[in-house]
Amino acid sequence: MQLPEDQLRAGHIPADLYRQIPPGTDVRRVVIVQEAPRSYTGPIVLTLVVVTGSIAVLLVIAFVAQVVAGAAVAVLSATSGLTYAINRTSKTKKGI
């Protein structure tokens, strides 16, 4: 029995707890309640869900903004003759 939890499971009462028991108490009827160890699973999962949700929301916003911009360019080019062109320049310069 190395750990205090092993001693409590075996029915031994540690000296510091034994001193807190009032005189005249039947030690065989004493129940020691231990607090459960803290679990970090919940906060970690919650953090991962929040981060994943935030990334998903940002991706949806970026996609919607791209679709709206494309639709706006299409409408403007169809109605008022405004065009949007992407100029691709060659990387090599041609000699004179």
VMD Tcl script that builds the backbone (N, CA, C; Angstrom):
set m [mol new atoms 288]
animate dup $m
set s [atomselect $m all]
$s set {name element resname resid chain x y z} {
  {N N MET 1 A 0.847 -1.184 0.000}
  {CA C MET 1 A 0.000 0.000 0.000}
  {C C MET 1 A 0.887 1.240 0.000}
  {N N GLN 2 A 1.087 1.778 -1.170}
  {CA C GLN 2 A 1.952 2.939 -1.307}
  {C C GLN 2 A 1.168 4.251 -1.233}
  {N N LEU 3 A 0.005 4.282 -1.821}
  {CA C LEU 3 A -0.762 5.521 -1.919}
  {C C LEU 3 A -1.804 5.614 -0.806}
  {N N PRO 4 A -2.149 6.840 -0.407}
  {CA C PRO 4 A -3.214 6.999 0.607}
  {C C PRO 4 A -4.545 6.410 0.161}
  {N N GLU 5 A -4.817 6.446 -1.173}
  {CA C GLU 5 A -6.072 5.871 -1.657}
  {C C GLU 5 A -6.118 4.364 -1.388}
  {N N ASP 6 A -4.954 3.711 -1.522}
  {CA C ASP 6 A -4.897 2.271 -1.239}
  {C C ASP 6 A -5.170 2.001 0.237}
  {N N GLN 7 A -4.661 2.854 1.109}
  {CA C GLN 7 A -4.907 2.681 2.543}
  {C C GLN 7 A -6.383 2.869 2.876}
  {N N LEU 8 A -7.004 3.881 2.248}
  {CA C LEU 8 A -8.423 4.109 2.521}
  {C C LEU 8 A -9.274 2.963 2.001}
  {N N ARG 9 A -8.922 2.414 0.832}
  {CA C ARG 9 A -9.670 1.287 0.292}
  {C C ARG 9 A -9.534 0.054 1.173}
  {N N ALA 10 A -8.381 -0.072 1.814}
  {CA C ALA 10 A -8.158 -1.233 2.676}
  {C C ALA 10 A -8.776 -1.052 4.061}
  {N N GLY 11 A -9.334 0.113 4.332}
  {CA C GLY 11 A -9.990 0.337 5.611}
  {C C GLY 11 A -9.118 1.006 6.653}
  {N N HIS 12 A -7.906 1.397 6.314}
  {CA C HIS 12 A -7.037 2.083 7.260}
  {C C HIS 12 A -7.409 3.563 7.310}
  {N N ILE 13 A -7.377 4.114 8.494}
  {CA C ILE 13 A -7.667 5.534 8.663}
  {C C ILE 13 A -6.345 6.237 8.947}
  {N N PRO 14 A -5.939 7.190 8.085}
  {CA C PRO 14 A -4.688 7.911 8.321}
  {C C PRO 14 A -4.733 8.679 9.640}
  {N N ALA 15 A -3.561 8.936 10.207}
  {CA C ALA 15 A -3.467 9.560 11.528}
  {C C ALA 15 A -4.083 10.949 11.545}
  {N N ASP 16 A -3.898 11.735 10.467}
  {CA C ASP 16 A -4.460 13.092 10.474}
  {C C ASP 16 A -5.987 13.065 10.471}
  {N N LEU 17 A -6.578 12.078 9.785}
  {CA C LEU 17 A -8.035 11.949 9.822}
  {C C LEU 17 A -8.504 11.334 11.138}
  {N N TYR 18 A -7.706 10.457 11.699}
  {CA C TYR 18 A -8.074 9.800 12.951}
  {C C TYR 18 A -8.191 10.818 14.081}
  {N N ARG 19 A -7.339 11.847 14.053}
  {CA C ARG 19 A -7.399 12.889 15.092}
  {C C ARG 19 A -8.642 13.756 14.971}
  {N N GLN 20 A -9.254 13.811 13.789}
  {CA C GLN 20 A -10.439 14.650 13.593}
  {C C GLN 20 A -11.736 13.943 13.997}
  {N N ILE 21 A -11.648 12.643 14.233}
  {CA C ILE 21 A -12.839 11.894 14.627}
  {C C ILE 21 A -13.132 12.185 16.099}
  {N N PRO 22 A -14.388 12.527 16.437}
  {CA C PRO 22 A -14.723 12.825 17.838}
  {C C PRO 22 A -14.516 11.599 18.732}
  {N N PRO 23 A -14.151 11.832 19.992}
  {CA C PRO 23 A -13.947 10.703 20.912}
  {C C PRO 23 A -15.249 9.915 21.103}
  {N N GLY 24 A -15.121 8.615 21.242}
  {CA C GLY 24 A -16.282 7.753 21.456}
  {C C GLY 24 A -16.921 7.265 20.174}
  {N N THR 25 A -16.394 7.645 19.023}
  {CA C THR 25 A -16.961 7.207 17.745}
  {C C THR 25 A -16.446 5.808 17.417}
  {N N ASP 26 A -17.334 4.973 16.930}
  {CA C ASP 26 A -16.937 3.630 16.513}
  {C C ASP 26 A -16.212 3.761 15.171}
  {N N VAL 27 A -14.934 3.471 15.183}
  {CA C VAL 27 A -14.099 3.666 13.995}
  {C C VAL 27 A -14.499 2.717 12.875}
  {N N ARG 28 A -15.122 1.599 13.228}
  {CA C ARG 28 A -15.530 0.652 12.192}
  {C C ARG 28 A -16.699 1.166 11.373}
  {N N ARG 29 A -17.400 2.163 11.888}
  {CA C ARG 29 A -18.558 2.704 11.175}
  {C C ARG 29 A -18.252 4.045 10.500}
  {N N VAL 30 A -17.010 4.459 10.512}
  {CA C VAL 30 A -16.622 5.726 9.886}
  {C C VAL 30 A -16.459 5.500 8.382}
  {N N VAL 31 A -17.064 6.393 7.602}
  {CA C VAL 31 A -16.950 6.337 6.145}
  {C C VAL 31 A -16.189 7.574 5.695}
  {N N ILE 32 A -15.109 7.351 4.985}
  {CA C ILE 32 A -14.307 8.461 4.476}
  {C C ILE 32 A -14.661 8.662 3.012}
  {N N VAL 33 A -15.096 9.862 2.685}
  {CA C VAL 33 A -15.498 10.185 1.317}
  {C C VAL 33 A -14.378 10.979 0.668}
  {N N GLN 34 A -13.926 10.493 -0.480}
  {CA C GLN 34 A -12.875 11.185 -1.201}
  {C C GLN 34 A -13.475 11.971 -2.361}
  {N N GLU 35 A -12.885 13.111 -2.623}
  {CA C GLU 35 A -13.299 13.901 -3.777}
  {C C GLU 35 A -12.705 13.261 -5.027}
  {N N ALA 36 A -13.531 13.177 -6.068}
  {CA C ALA 36 A -13.064 12.569 -7.315}
  {C C ALA 36 A -12.017 13.469 -7.957}
  {N N PRO 37 A -11.035 12.882 -8.614}
  {CA C PRO 37 A -10.036 13.707 -9.290}
  {C C PRO 37 A -10.667 14.503 -10.426}
  {N N ARG 38 A -10.134 15.692 -10.673}
  {CA C ARG 38 A -10.693 16.561 -11.702}
  {C C ARG 38 A -10.427 15.980 -13.087}
  {N N SER 39 A -11.463 16.009 -13.900}
  {CA C SER 39 A -11.341 15.532 -15.273}
  {C C SER 39 A -11.232 16.730 -16.198}
  {N N TYR 40 A -10.233 16.718 -17.075}
  {CA C TYR 40 A -10.026 17.820 -18.011}
  {C C TYR 40 A -10.601 17.513 -19.389}
  {N N THR 41 A -11.306 16.416 -19.534}
  {CA C THR 41 A -11.857 16.038 -20.830}
  {C C THR 41 A -12.887 17.048 -21.318}
  {N N GLY 42 A -13.784 17.456 -20.439}
  {CA C GLY 42 A -14.838 18.402 -20.834}
  {C C GLY 42 A -14.301 19.726 -21.348}
  {N N PRO 43 A -13.434 20.410 -20.593}
  {CA C PRO 43 A -12.905 21.689 -21.091}
  {C C PRO 43 A -12.097 21.555 -22.378}
  {N N ILE 44 A -11.361 20.456 -22.539}
  {CA C ILE 44 A -10.571 20.272 -23.759}
  {C C ILE 44 A -11.491 20.067 -24.957}
  {N N VAL 45 A -12.517 19.235 -24.799}
  {CA C VAL 45 A -13.458 19.004 -25.893}
  {C C VAL 45 A -14.207 20.290 -26.229}
  {N N LEU 46 A -14.606 21.040 -25.219}
  {CA C LEU 46 A -15.303 22.301 -25.460}
  {C C LEU 46 A -14.423 23.269 -26.241}
  {N N THR 47 A -13.146 23.363 -25.886}
  {CA C THR 47 A -12.223 24.243 -26.604}
  {C C THR 47 A -12.074 23.815 -28.052}
  {N N LEU 48 A -11.930 22.514 -28.291}
  {CA C LEU 48 A -11.808 22.025 -29.667}
  {C C LEU 48 A -13.073 22.304 -30.483}
  {N N VAL 49 A -14.237 22.152 -29.863}
  {CA C VAL 49 A -15.495 22.417 -30.573}
  {C C VAL 49 A -15.605 23.899 -30.917}
  {N N VAL 50 A -15.238 24.776 -29.985}
  {CA C VAL 50 A -15.314 26.219 -30.231}
  {C C VAL 50 A -14.361 26.625 -31.347}
  {N N VAL 51 A -13.127 26.108 -31.315}
  {CA C VAL 51 A -12.146 26.452 -32.347}
  {C C VAL 51 A -12.605 25.927 -33.709}
  {N N THR 52 A -13.078 24.693 -33.768}
  {CA C THR 52 A -13.556 24.121 -35.025}
  {C C THR 52 A -14.755 24.895 -35.559}
  {N N GLY 53 A -15.664 25.257 -34.684}
  {CA C GLY 53 A -16.831 26.041 -35.099}
  {C C GLY 53 A -16.439 27.412 -35.615}
  {N N SER 54 A -15.478 28.050 -34.966}
  {CA C SER 54 A -15.019 29.369 -35.415}
  {C C SER 54 A -14.384 29.280 -36.799}
  {N N ILE 55 A -13.566 28.262 -37.017}
  {CA C ILE 55 A -12.934 28.087 -38.332}
  {C C ILE 55 A -13.998 27.830 -39.394}
  {N N ALA 56 A -14.985 27.017 -39.070}
  {CA C ALA 56 A -16.058 26.732 -40.034}
  {C C ALA 56 A -16.843 27.997 -40.373}
  {N N VAL 57 A -17.137 28.815 -39.375}
  {CA C VAL 57 A -17.866 30.064 -39.622}
  {C C VAL 57 A -17.044 30.992 -40.500}
  {N N LEU 58 A -15.748 31.105 -40.246}
  {CA C LEU 58 A -14.890 31.966 -41.070}
  {C C LEU 58 A -14.815 31.465 -42.513}
  {N N LEU 59 A -14.741 30.148 -42.704}
  {CA C LEU 59 A -14.716 29.609 -44.061}
  {C C LEU 59 A -16.032 29.875 -44.797}
  {N N VAL 60 A -17.140 29.753 -44.108}
  {CA C VAL 60 A -18.437 30.030 -44.731}
  {C C VAL 60 A -18.544 31.506 -45.097}
  {N N ILE 61 A -18.091 32.388 -44.214}
  {CA C ILE 61 A -18.127 33.828 -44.509}
  {C C ILE 61 A -17.259 34.142 -45.721}
  {N N ALA 62 A -16.072 33.546 -45.802}
  {CA C ALA 62 A -15.187 33.788 -46.947}
  {C C ALA 62 A -15.825 33.284 -48.240}
  {N N PHE 63 A -16.449 32.124 -48.201}
  {CA C PHE 63 A -17.106 31.580 -49.389}
  {C C PHE 63 A -18.272 32.462 -49.829}
  {N N VAL 64 A -19.083 32.891 -48.880}
  {CA C VAL 64 A -20.233 33.745 -49.214}
  {C C VAL 64 A -19.751 35.074 -49.776}
  {N N ALA 65 A -18.693 35.643 -49.210}
  {CA C ALA 65 A -18.163 36.912 -49.719}
  {C C ALA 65 A -17.659 36.747 -51.145}
  {N N GLN 66 A -17.023 35.620 -51.439}
  {CA C GLN 66 A -16.538 35.366 -52.793}
  {C C GLN 66 A -17.701 35.227 -53.776}
  {N N VAL 67 A -18.738 34.534 -53.379}
  {CA C VAL 67 A -19.899 34.360 -54.251}
  {C C VAL 67 A -20.599 35.691 -54.479}
  {N N VAL 68 A -20.741 36.502 -53.427}
  {CA C VAL 68 A -21.388 37.813 -53.559}
  {C C VAL 68 A -20.573 38.722 -54.468}
  {N N ALA 69 A -19.247 38.704 -54.317}
  {CA C ALA 69 A -18.399 39.544 -55.173}
  {C C ALA 69 A -18.502 39.095 -56.627}
  {N N GLY 70 A -18.487 37.813 -56.872}
  {CA C GLY 70 A -18.635 37.312 -58.244}
  {C C GLY 70 A -19.972 37.667 -58.844}
  {N N ALA 71 A -21.025 37.557 -58.046}
  {CA C ALA 71 A -22.357 37.912 -58.536}
  {C C ALA 71 A -22.450 39.406 -58.817}
  {N N ALA 72 A -21.841 40.218 -57.976}
  {CA C ALA 72 A -21.870 41.671 -58.184}
  {C C ALA 72 A -21.139 42.038 -59.474}
  {N N VAL 73 A -20.014 41.432 -59.728}
  {CA C VAL 73 A -19.275 41.706 -60.965}
  {C C VAL 73 A -20.086 41.253 -62.175}
  {N N ALA 74 A -20.737 40.092 -62.065}
  {CA C ALA 74 A -21.552 39.603 -63.178}
  {C C ALA 74 A -22.728 40.525 -63.458}
  {N N VAL 75 A -23.377 41.001 -62.411}
  {CA C VAL 75 A -24.523 41.902 -62.594}
  {C C VAL 75 A -24.065 43.233 -63.168}
  {N N LEU 76 A -22.981 43.785 -62.656}
  {CA C LEU 76 A -22.502 45.071 -63.153}
  {C C LEU 76 A -22.031 44.972 -64.602}
  {N N SER 77 A -21.392 43.883 -64.952}
  {CA C SER 77 A -20.929 43.753 -66.328}
  {C C SER 77 A -22.087 43.540 -67.287}
  {N N ALA 78 A -23.153 42.901 -66.827}
  {CA C ALA 78 A -24.300 42.664 -67.697}
  {C C ALA 78 A -25.166 43.910 -67.854}
  {N N THR 79 A -25.252 44.717 -66.826}
  {CA C THR 79 A -26.167 45.872 -66.873}
  {C C THR 79 A -25.502 47.134 -67.400}
  {N N SER 80 A -24.312 47.429 -66.974}
  {CA C SER 80 A -23.724 48.723 -67.349}
  {C C SER 80 A -22.468 48.579 -68.195}
  {N N GLY 81 A -22.148 47.419 -68.597}
  {CA C GLY 81 A -20.984 47.248 -69.448}
  {C C GLY 81 A -19.669 47.294 -68.700}
  {N N LEU 82 A -19.696 47.287 -67.387}
  {CA C LEU 82 A -18.469 47.284 -66.588}
  {C C LEU 82 A -17.882 45.887 -66.613}
  {N N THR 83 A -16.587 45.815 -66.891}
  {CA C THR 83 A -15.961 44.493 -66.947}
  {C C THR 83 A -14.856 44.402 -65.921}
  {N N TYR 84 A -14.531 43.196 -65.598}
  {CA C TYR 84 A -13.457 42.911 -64.654}
  {C C TYR 84 A -12.521 41.938 -65.344}
  {N N ALA 85 A -11.277 42.341 -65.484}
  {CA C ALA 85 A -10.324 41.497 -66.199}
  {C C ALA 85 A -9.132 41.202 -65.310}
  {N N ILE 86 A -8.641 40.008 -65.450}
  {CA C ILE 86 A -7.428 39.629 -64.741}
  {C C ILE 86 A -6.300 39.630 -65.764}
  {N N ASN 87 A -5.327 40.480 -65.552}
  {CA C ASN 87 A -4.194 40.559 -66.470}
  {C C ASN 87 A -3.114 39.610 -66.006}
  {N N ARG 88 A -2.732 38.733 -66.904}
  {CA C ARG 88 A -1.638 37.810 -66.588}
  {C C ARG 88 A -0.451 38.223 -67.443}
  {N N THR 89 A 0.579 38.673 -66.803}
  {CA C THR 89 A 1.770 39.062 -67.540}
  {C C THR 89 A 2.721 37.878 -67.568}
  {N N SER 90 A 3.469 37.802 -68.646}
  {CA C SER 90 A 4.434 36.706 -68.738}
  {C C SER 90 A 5.624 37.003 -67.860}
  {N N LYS 91 A 6.220 35.972 -67.337}
  {CA C LYS 91 A 7.350 36.152 -66.430}
  {C C LYS 91 A 8.635 36.447 -67.173}
  {N N THR 92 A 8.708 36.079 -68.433}
  {CA C THR 92 A 9.924 36.357 -69.221}
  {C C THR 92 A 9.660 37.571 -70.103}
  {N N LYS 93 A 10.613 38.475 -70.111}
  {CA C LYS 93 A 10.490 39.654 -70.956}
  {C C LYS 93 A 11.025 39.335 -72.338}
  {N N LYS 94 A 10.265 39.761 -73.311}
  {CA C LYS 94 A 10.689 39.514 -74.681}
  {C C LYS 94 A 11.616 40.631 -75.127}
  {N N GLY 95 A 12.672 40.267 -75.787}
  {CA C GLY 95 A 13.650 41.243 -76.253}
  {C C GLY 95 A 13.137 42.030 -77.458}
  {N N ILE 96 A 13.687 43.186 -77.660}
  {CA C ILE 96 A 13.296 44.046 -78.775}
  {C C ILE 96 A 13.915 43.573 -80.053}
}
mol reanalyze $m
mol bondsrecalc $m
mol representation Tube
mol addrep $m
